Amino acid sequence: MIGIELTILEIVHRYMEEYPNSAFYVDNGYTFRKHHIDAIYNMLEPDVGWIYKSPDMYKKG
C-alpha cells in the first residue's frame, strides 16, 4: 500500500487549499487539519507513512 499514501496526501492538500476549514479524518482515529497537511506536504521528502501517525508529529515550526 506504500505509495497510495502520497496520492491521498496530494488529493487532501488540493482539497484543503479550496476548503481550509475542513478536516481529514482517518479511521484509525486521527484527524488532520490544514496546518498538518501543509507541514507534511511541504517537507523536503514527504513521509509516506504520514496517514498512520499522529498529526501532532507534524506541527509547523
N, C-alpha and C positions, 0 to 999 in steps of 0.2 A: 504494500500500500504506500510505500515511500514514493513521493513524487506527487501524488494527488493532493497532499497537504499544501504544497506550494501553489497548485492551481486554485485550491479553495482560498488560500491567502490572497491571491490576485483578485478573485471574484469579490471577496468580502471587502478588500481595500477599495475597489472601484465603487462598490455599493455605498460604503461609508463616506466616500468623497461626496456623494449626492445626498446622503441622509446621515449627517454626522451625529445625530442624537439617538441613533439606533444602537442595538446591542446584538452581538452574535453569541447565541447560547449553544454549547456543545453538550451532548447527553451525558458526558462524564461529570457534569456539574459546574463547569467553568463558563463564565460569561465574560466575553471580550468587548471592550468599548473601543471607540475610535482611537484613543491615545495608545492603547495596547497594540492594535493592529498597525498603526503608523510606526511605532517603535520596532516591531518585528519586520515590517515591510522595508524599512529604511536601514536595516542592518547591512553591513558590507556583504555578508553571506547569510541570508535568512535561515533561521533554524527550521529544518524540515520536520522536527517533532513538536513544533510550537503548539499544535492543537491538543496535545496530550499533557501539556504543562500548565501550571498556574499562570494566569495572566499577570500576577504580581511580579513575576520574574522580569517582565518587560516594561517596567516603569521608565519613563523618559527621564534623562538627567543623571 
